[in-house]
Amino acid sequence: MKQLLAILGLSVSSNLDTLGVGLAYGTRKYRLPFLSNFVCALIPCIGTYIMMILGAAVRHVISDQLASVLGAGIIMAAGAVLVIQYFRRSGKTGMTDLEERPPVQHPAGKAPPAAPLISYLREMGRILEDPFRVDYDYSGSIEVNEALVLAFALTLNNLSCGFAAGLMGLNIYLLVGSSFIISLIFFYAGIKIGLLYIARWFGEKGDLVAGIILILLGIYELLT
């Protein structure tokens, strides 16, 4: 029962971004063909599976108790980050801090080696904040090549929870399978209800809700 609750909670919380993207697309009557939806569900699940394997491998070299504490800590930290992001985004007016800062000058006009990776990760984060960025041809439909970009953004957002789930010893196949099914449902449902007022409200509150769920899951893991 404990495993099932944790798996369900992680599956739902890790896919609230998916629901939020679906709601955003629904508000503008965007289309998400089934194959694109399938890609957006499959790739994050592959990333989750890999990170759970790594987490399970670490669990085998440390004590079960320590692994569970570390897993719960990672999940609570991920939840806290989401809550902080929500309040930071709610409190922002105008340009972001990064946009206000002057560009950093580097010797001979060259960017540091890490710049491409940082730029890529930043772009993935922006895609989740503004999922319409992936509609490169402005067609109002998310094609497979565009869904691949969105899927990688969703994957990067879920890696820490996958690793934590592996540390906690959760069933890999149950978690990956439930995440896949919930992702398909959330995307489809999000688009269908995207025109409702509550959809807009929830789209704004997604990070807060996901963060609270993760924090509660971490506390539950520590206490049981």
Residue pairs with C-beta under 8 A, 6 or more apart in sequence:
2 224
3 170
3 171
3 174
4 174
5 220
6 165
6 168
6 170
6 217
6 220
6 221
7 165
7 170
7 171
7 174
7 175
7 178
8 178
9 213
9 214
9 216
9 217
9 220
10 75
10 161
10 165
10 170
10 175
10 179
10 214
10 217
11 175
11 178
11 179
11 182
12 182
12 213
13 79
13 161
13 209
13 210
13 213
13 214
13 217
14 44
14 48
14 157
14 158
14 161
14 179
14 210
15 179
15 182
15 183
15 186
16 186
16 206
16 207
16 209
16 210
16 213
17 128
17 154
17 157
17 206
17 210
18 40
18 41
18 44
18 154
18 183
18 186
18 187
18 190
19 186
19 187
19 189
19 190
19 202
19 206
20 128
20 190
20 202
20 203
20 206
21 128
21 131
21 150
21 154
21 187
21 190
22 32
22 186
22 187
22 188
22 189
22 190
22 191
22 194
23 190
23 191
23 193
23 194
23 199
23 200
23 202
23 203
24 131
24 132
24 190
24 194
24 203
25 31
25 32
25 131
25 132
25 142
25 190
25 191
25 194
26 190
26 191
26 192
26 193
26 194
26 195
26 199
27 194
27 195
27 199
27 200
27 203
28 132
28 140
28 194
29 140
29 194
29 195
30 132
30 135
30 140
30 141
30 142
30 191
31 140
31 141
31 142
32 40
32 141
32 142
32 147
32 187
32 188
32 191
33 141
33 142
33 143
33 144
35 144
35 147
36 142
36 143
36 144
36 146
36 147
37 147
37 184
37 187
37 188
38 184
39 144
39 147
39 148
39 151
40 147
40 150
40 151
40 154
40 183
40 187
41 179
41 180
41 183
41 184
41 187
42 151
42 180
43 148
43 151
43 152
43 154
43 155
44 151
44 154
44 155
44 158
44 179
44 183
45 176
45 179
45 180
45 183
46 155
47 155
47 156
47 158
47 159
47 162
48 155
48 158
48 159
48 161
48 162
48 165
48 175
48 176
48 179
49 162
49 172
49 176
50 162
51 159
51 160
51 162
51 163
51 165
51 166
52 162
52 163
52 165
52 166
52 170
52 172
52 175
52 176
53 166
53 172
54 163
54 166
55 71
55 162
55 163
55 164
55 165
55 166
55 167
55 168
56 166
56 167
56 169
56 172
57 166
58 67
58 166
58 167
59 67
59 166
59 167
59 168
59 169
62 70
64 169
67 167
67 168
67 169
68 167
68 168
68 169
68 221
68 222
69 222
70 164
70 167
71 164
71 165
71 166
71 167
71 168
71 221
72 164
72 168
72 217
72 218
72 219
72 221
72 222
73 218
74 160
74 161
74 163
74 164
74 167
74 218
75 161
75 164
75 168
75 214
75 215
75 217
75 218
75 221
76 214
76 215
76 218
76 219
77 160
78 160
78 161
78 164
78 211
78 214
79 210
79 211
79 212
79 213
79 214
79 215
79 216
79 217
79 218
80 211
80 215
81 211
82 207
82 208
82 210
82 211
82 214
83 207
83 208
83 211
83 212
83 215
85 207
85 211
86 205
86 207
86 208
86 211
89 129
89 207
98 122
106 112
121 156
124 152
124 153
124 156
124 157
125 153
126 133
127 133
127 134
127 149
127 150
127 153
128 153
128 154
128 157
131 150
134 142
134 146
134 147
134 149
134 150
135 141
135 142
135 146
136 146
137 143
142 150
161 214
165 175
166 172
168 221
190 199
193 199
202 209
